[in-house]
Amino acid sequence: MVGRRRLDAEVVERGLADTRARAQAMILGGGVTVEGEIISKPSHPVEAGARIALVREPMPFVSRGGLKLRHALDVFDLDVTGRVA
């Protein structure tokens, strides 16, 4: 596998994601293309010079659960500052 790396590692290396977990979530969610084709397998091998692009902006959270929680906190006007879960 000379010159090939896992897609998730390459996404992080190129600065498209902060962490490998975030890269994996983006890939599994269909948010990453390689040479114009959506790839949904984080371990997909990619060539060093392959064109990798984001389909949409990365989510601010690792999963959609974070978006739902933020929405609920806003809708119900809850202040959880200083609280521990």
MOVENTA-V580173 format. One record per backbone hydrogen bond with DSSP energy under -1.0 kcal/mol. NH is the residue of the N-H (numbers start at 1). CO is the residue of the C=O. If there is no record, write none. Layout:
# MOVENTA-V580173
nh & co
NH & CO
NH & CO
This chain:
# MOVENTA-V580173
nh & co
4 & 1
5 & 46
7 & 44
8 & 42
10 & 6
11 & 7
12 & 8
13 & 9
14 & 10
15 & 12
16 & 11
23 & 19
24 & 20
25 & 21
26 & 22
27 & 23
28 & 24
29 & 25
30 & 27
31 & 26
33 & 53
34 & 37
35 & 51
37 & 34
39 & 32
44 & 41
46 & 5
48 & 3
50 & 47
53 & 33
55 & 31
68 & 64
69 & 65
70 & 66
71 & 67
72 & 68
73 & 69
74 & 70
75 & 71
76 & 72
78 & 73
83 & 80
